[in-house]
Each structure stands twice: as structure tokens, then as C-alpha cells.
Amino acid sequence: MSTPDLSLAQKTARYLLIGLLIILGAWMLRLFLPALCWAIVLSIGTSSLYDRWLAKFRGKRRHIWAALTFTIFVGIVLIAPLIFGGIVAVREAISLTRELLLSSKDGAPDLPQWLLHLPLAGDWIHKVWVENLGHAAAANDAVRTKPEVYEWTRLVGVQLIRRLSTLVFTLLTLYFVYLNRDALRTDVPRVSRGLFGPSVEGLLTRGAEAIRATVDGIVLVAVAEGAIMAGVYAVAGAPHPILFGAVTGVLAMVPFAAPVAFGTVALVLGSRGAVSAAVGVMVAGSAVLFIADHFVRPIIIGEGAKLPFLWVLLGILGGIESFGLVGIFLGPALMAALVSLWRSWVAEPQTR
């Protein structure tokens, strides 16, 4: 039976059934929704790159090989920094632990001098160290006897496995999105028009443009900030400039978080007596952050998403609060759809 032949009650029941099925499906896939959202964001953000990549392939199976190889490339780009950062972090943790345990004096290990001379925090760190650990043997006993240590280790392992599984399902979903991209480009607007009418196409377009612009404005600018600050750290003589540069780039994706990275580097340099280098890092970091947040990002995101930067900022912050890290990209998309809906209502002629 076609839709025009249905009664009002039948139409209402039909849409209630559709809504119920969508809710049940979302509940069933709730653990995989982050992976699905990341796959959508990555596919939209890399669409232009994938177009050029697909053009290099020929033959009947070109879509399969293009989707597979590009997904592997995206996976390498995502996983390689995590592996590198994890290796460096573990190595530094082992080095710091060895330094703490070997710096004992008369059975009581002394903290490194640079740690003790940290402004404001040095005295507090020394007090906590003395009160809770005392000496190397007590430190080892505390690690062996406190169940909180084992519980913390277990929680870290569970979170690591969960994040790894999310990454695997993201890449798996991304492969199928690339593989069926042409069909999705046709089917999603058609189904949306059938459910919500022709005006929904503008909302979908605005959402996709906002995600693409946010990827360009957030990720690319953050990578540039991290690269510039890595060079600044190297010139200033900071330890592990590449690692700290990568951390700065990651934190630069979150509004107002980058100062945590270069501020920490400045504190480390200052605690080692390199006051001029610390001041230079703070000045350079503040200048790079000011230029990126007040000039580069507003131009890239605002023009691409057709949004004032205030709404972009609110979308990013609200998205992070509501959806986690993927909300950086979903928040501006939602704001773009809402603003587009508002503009369409304002543009409609007033009728009495």
C-alpha cells in the first residue's frame, strides 16, 4: 500500500514504528556509536583527498582497492603517533622511576632538583613524597601492597582496550563508507527527503560543510601549531621537543588547552634555570595561539561552515561536553544545521 492511501492513524503508527526501530537500533549499537561518528567525520573530512586517490585506480575493482589502501593510510596516520607517544611515555616513566629510586640518600630518596624547584608546586610535591613514600623500600612496599595501584592498572588496561576497539571499528566502518560512498551520496538524501521533505537537504549540506571546515580549521591548524612549537621547543633547549610538540598539537584541537602544553614546557625550563628560554616559549606560544585562534581558525571554519565564529566556538565546547572528543566536529555541524534552519525560517514570507 502506498503512503497516500494510508489513513492518518496508519501514517502515525508507521512513523512511530520507524522512530521505535531507530531508538532500538541506536540503543543496541550504543557502544559502537563513537566509532560510527568518527568514521562519518573522517569520511567527510577526507572526501577531497579520497577523490584524488580514487582517480589513480583503474579496473572493475578500483573502488575496493582504493577504499582499502586509503583506509590503511588513514589508520597509519592515526595509530603511528599513538604508538610513538606511548613508547616515549613509557621510556620516560621508566627513566623517571629509576632516577627517583637511585637518587636515595641514607635510605631516603631525593626528588630531582628540577622537580623541587618548580614554582608553587615544588614544596607540595616534596611534602607528599616524604609523607607517603619515605624511602625506596617504602615506595616499593606501597606499590606492592596498595590495592589501588592494581585497580588503577586494571582500569587503564580496560580503557586502552576499549579505545583500541573503537579505533578498529572506526577504520572498519570507514572502509565500507569509502567503498559505498557513491550509493550513500544518493540514498541518504533520498531517504531524508522521504521522511522530512525537501528542505532537509540544505541541513545535510550545511552539516557536511561544517564538519569539513572544522576538520580543516581544527586539525590542520593544530598540526601546524604543534610543528611550530616543536621547533620553538628545540631552539629553547626543552627536553623531547618532538614529543612536547605533538602534545601541543593534540591539545591545540581543544579551545584554550594549548597553554597547558607550552606552559608546562616553560615551567620545566624555568625550573632548570633557563628563565629566558621559558619566557621565550611562553611568548612564542601565546603569539602562535593568538594568531591561530583569532585569525586563521575563524576564517577557515567561519567561511566553510557559514557560521559566525562565536557559534563555532560554542558548538565545539558544547560538543566536547556532550559527545567527548568527537564532539569537536559534531558540535559545529549541529550548530550549522540549527543556524541554517533559523535562516530558512527568517527568510520565509510572513503569512497571516
Salt bridges, closest charged atoms under 4 A:
ASP51 OD1 - ARG181 NH2 2.49
GLU92 OE2 - HIS240 NE2 2.85
ASP141 OD1 - ARG144 NH2 2.35
GLU151 OE2 - ARG154 NH2 2.74
ASP187 OD1 - ARG190 NH2 3.05
GLU201 OE2 - ARG193 NH1 3.01
GLU209 OE1 - ARG206 NH1 3.37
GLU225 OE2 - ARG297 NH1 3.49
ASP293 OD1 - ARG297 NH1 2.69
